[in-house]
Amino acid sequence: MRTHTGEKPHACYLCDYRASQLAYLKRHMRTHTGEKPYACDSCDYKSSFASSLRVHMCTHTGEKPHACDLCDYRAIQIAGLKAHKLTHTGEKPYVCNVCSNAYTTSKSLKEHFRRHTGEKPYACDACDYRSVRLDSLKEHKKRAHTGEKPYTCDICQHTCTTSESLQVHYLTHSGTADAYTCDVCGYKCMDAGALQAHMKNHMEEKPYVCDICSYACTSSYTLKSHKLTHIGEKPYSCDICDFRCSQPGNLQIHMRRHTGEKPYACDICSYTCTTSGSLQVHFLTHSGQKSYVCDNCSYACTSSYKLKSHKLIHTGEKPYVCDLCGYSTPLSSILQNHKRIHTGEKPHACDSCDYKSSTLGNLKSHKLTHTGEKPYVCGICSCAYATSKSLKEHFLRHTGEKPYACDSCDYKSFRPDSLKEHKKRVHTGEKRYVCNICPNAYTTSKSLKVHMPHSHRREALRV
C-alpha cells in the first residue's frame, strides 16, 4: 500500500534517503559502508546489489534482453531501453533549472548539472585527473596510462581508444566525413557533437572565463585546454618527433605532417590541407573576404588566429622565449622554427634538388624557383611575387606605411630585415662585409658592392 500512499517510514541517518521497506534501506546503507557482497565469478567485479551483478554478467555473455520495437536497438537494462525510445519521440523530460538544457535521462541531467557546480566525483588513482562522468575517467585511464587502443578499423588498421572514435574514423572511408555542416559559415565535421561545439563559436556569449588571463570561451573543455598553456602541461606527445600538445585532436592533426595526409581539398583550385579550418580560411582567398579587422590599424585578415598574432605587434608582447639565447616572439610556432637555428635541424626537403629548410613556408617558396610561378600579384601595379610576404612588403610602398620602427631613433622601414640592417649599421657600428683587396669594411653588402668598382677598378680590369 505504501507504493500508493508514498509513505517512506525508514530513513537513513547519514543522508536524506528514505525507503518504504526496511530491506531497501539496508541495501542503500551499502553505498555508505562500501560493502559489495556480490562478486562476479568471471572477473574482479563486485557490487553492492544483486541486480547490478546480473546486469554486469550480460557484459560477459553479450546478452541484451530488452529490444526496441521500432528499430534493431537492444539493451542490457530496461532503463537503457526506455532512454533509447525517447530518441524516437524526441522527448527530453529532464530539464536543467540553471540553463534550461534538456536531456532524455536523469543520469544525463545529473552529469550535466555537475558542470555548473564544478563537482568531479570520479578521480584517477594514477594522477590528478578528475571527471564529471565515469566513462570519461575510464577513457582517460586507457589513453593516458595504459596506451591501450582496443578498437581497430578493419579497412586500414587504424586503432582508437574508444568505440565512438572508431565510428567517427569510419566516416573517412565512407565519404561522409563532412556529413554535418554549419549553416552560418559552412564549417563541416564528422559528428553532431563537433558541430554543436562549433556552433558556440557563433554565439556572442562566452561564459567560461580563465581566472589567470582575460581569455573567454564557449565550453568548459576548451577552457581546460587553454589553462594548460599557463602551466605548460602537454600530456600528448608524438612518437616520431619531439612535438607535444595539450589536446589529443592537435596531436592527430600534427601526425598528418609525418604521413603527408591532406584530406581536405579545395573544389576551386588544387589546394589541399590537413584541417577543415584551414580549408575554410583558404576559401576566403578566392572570395577576397577578410572578416577580421584590427581595431588599431587598417590590417585585415581571414582568421581570428592571424588577427590575434598581428595585435601583438601593437602591444609588443612576446610571451614565447628561447631558453638557449633569450630570443622572444609572439608565436609558439616561430619559437619552434627559431630553435632549429641552434639544432641545425632542417626537416623540410625539396624533392627536386638538395635544398632543405627549417620551415615549411620557406620550402614552399623555394619550390616556386623550379616552376617560376609567382602567384601573388599586386592589384595596383601588377608586380608579381613568389610569396605573400613579398607582396605584402611591396604593397607597403604604395601605402607608404612603415610598420618597423627603430627604438633608438626615428628610422622606420617597410621590411624587418632592413630595420635589423639599420641597427647594425648606425647603432652598433658592426662592419661584417670586408673587402678582400683592402682592409675596408662595411655594414652592408650593398656598400661593399659600391666600394669595389670605385676603389679597385684597376684591379678588376687586370683580372
Secondary structure, DSSP 8 states (H G I E B T S, - for coil): -HHHH----EE-SSSS-EESSHHHHHHHHHHHH----EE-SSSS-EESSHHHHHHHHHHHH----EE-SSSS-EESSHHHHHHHHHHHHT---EE-TTT--EESSHHHHHHHHHHHHT---EE-SSSS-EESSHHHHHHHIIIIII----EE-TTT--EESSHHHHHHHHHHHHT-TT-EE-TTT--EESSHHHHHHHHGGG-S---EE-SSSS-EES-HHHHHHHHHHHHT---EE-SSSS-EESSHHHHHHHHHHHH----EE-SSSS-EES-HHHHHHHHHHHHT---EE-SSSS-EES-HHHHHHHHHHHH----EE-TTT--EES-HHHHHHHHHHHH----EE-SSSS-EESSHHHHHHHHHHHH----EE-TTT--EESSHHHHHHHHHHHH----EE-SSSS-EESSHHHHHHHIIIIII----EE-SSSS-EESSHHHHHHHHHHHSHHHHHH-
